[in-house]
Amino acid sequence: MKLFFDTSVLVAAMVANHPKHDLALPWLQRAQGKAPFYLAAHTLAELYAVLTTLPIKPRLSPETAKLLIEQNILALGQPVSSDVAEYLAVVLRMADLGIVGGAVYDGLIVEAARKVGANRLLTFNIRDFSRVWPEGKEIITDPGSTRPG
């Protein structure tokens, strides 16, 4: 099974006092037990940005964010990058679907998931991903689930 992670699940899994930590952690643990798991390459930058600006006390330092990413993601996760043609295809697809704004970034994650033939896309933003991937495979968040949300 090929698991593909959205930033929302990775952040929740790595931050113990995140409200959705208990839902996300089992997915990351399951994935770490079966190498590899996948994420969009730009998710690495998004992870760092989110981890270093989370409204928690104490705030995570850049060094802590780096360690979390190295220990939890880079050890077994496989970042999937897109080329210029794939970026353009996503933009054109979002326009054809009538989708505007930041949802294009979810479209890039879907493109990367498609590229590796992911069986499951794990996210806490099911509504957004369902819009950009209406024919999508399994878009889920509950570790016991095999169906969307």
Secondary structure, DSSP 8 states (H G I E B T S, - for coil): --EEE-HHHHHHHH-TTSTTHHHHHHHHHHHHHSS-EEEEHHHHHHHHHHHTT-S-SS---HHHHHHHHIIIIITTEEEE---HHHHHHHHHHHHHHT--TTHHHHHHHHHHHHHHT-SEEE-S-HHHHHHH-TT-SEEE--TT-SS--
